[in-house]
Amino acid sequence: MIDVFETLDEVRGAWEASVVAIGNFDGMHIGHQAIFEEAVEEAKRRGAKAVALTFEPHPEEFFRPQSSPARLSPPPHKFELMGRYGIDAVVALPFDADFSQHSPQDFVEKILFHGLNARHVVVGRDFRFGHRRAGDVQSLEEIGRPLGMTRNVARWVEWDGEKVSSTRIRQALEAGEMEAAQTMLGRAHRLYGEVVHGEERGRKLGFPTANMKVIEMAIPPVGVYATTFGRAGEKHWRAITNIGHRPTFGGGELTVETFVLEEEVDEELDLYGDEVELDVYRRVRGEKKFESPRELVAQIEKDVAWVREFFEREGYGS
């Protein structure tokens, strides 16, 4: 379990020296992973702690709450991923009006050097900081040098000729391009939530499903998907998931319903109230209204066959 600190007071005395990776890190994609890889290697070389500095809420959520983009990896799941990539501790400082007023000089001296005992900092090429984003990688070096604090700019990670970014990943998700999103994330896009009671239509059709209430985050467009599904932190089962409004039955609010394909799993899947995870691998098809339940069942059988073949061919979720 990774240590998470929410104030500089909590950090005091936790370590003598640190190498700090700074960013919002929404998505924890392969570009972020390159920053962590460099920070972890440098921390080992120096005998220091590898620390990720991030902010809650995301600054865009603070300044533009009505138009900020949906999260790809909400906390605490983002912090869990940081631990997976070798980070020793996370400092998630509250971002508010007072924090936004820090000058670049104050940010480096008070927060990084004195607050986190940072002796080396790793950032991305487009890193900006301080009031009105006045600081950049050059000023970070200039302010840190007299303190004996060094910095490095992590390598720029590209895919398909362009920089990998959270924005590109959201665009891929919005288009249902799960393979592109997976490549840039370095893993399948994961949804988190709780299993809740549904209308049990799937059970009546012979395909009992777990109805998932997803926490607020980026969700792929309506359609049918090849997924894996399971309790948080436990084994995932191969599954097929419908994200949609059930137009065949008159429509309604968005639902995320998953049918597990593993034969050894009990049909009932007593998961009500459990925290679960859903990894989304491929989009099988879009949402469609069928003329009858019988026609819907026939299509579900085809979808299930497609997903089974996909997992066998690609070896995902095994």
Summary of the structure (lengths in Angstrom):
residues: 318
radius of gyration: 22.3
end to end distance: 24.8
largest distance: 73.9
contacts: 999
relative contact order: 0.12
helix: 35%
strand: 27%
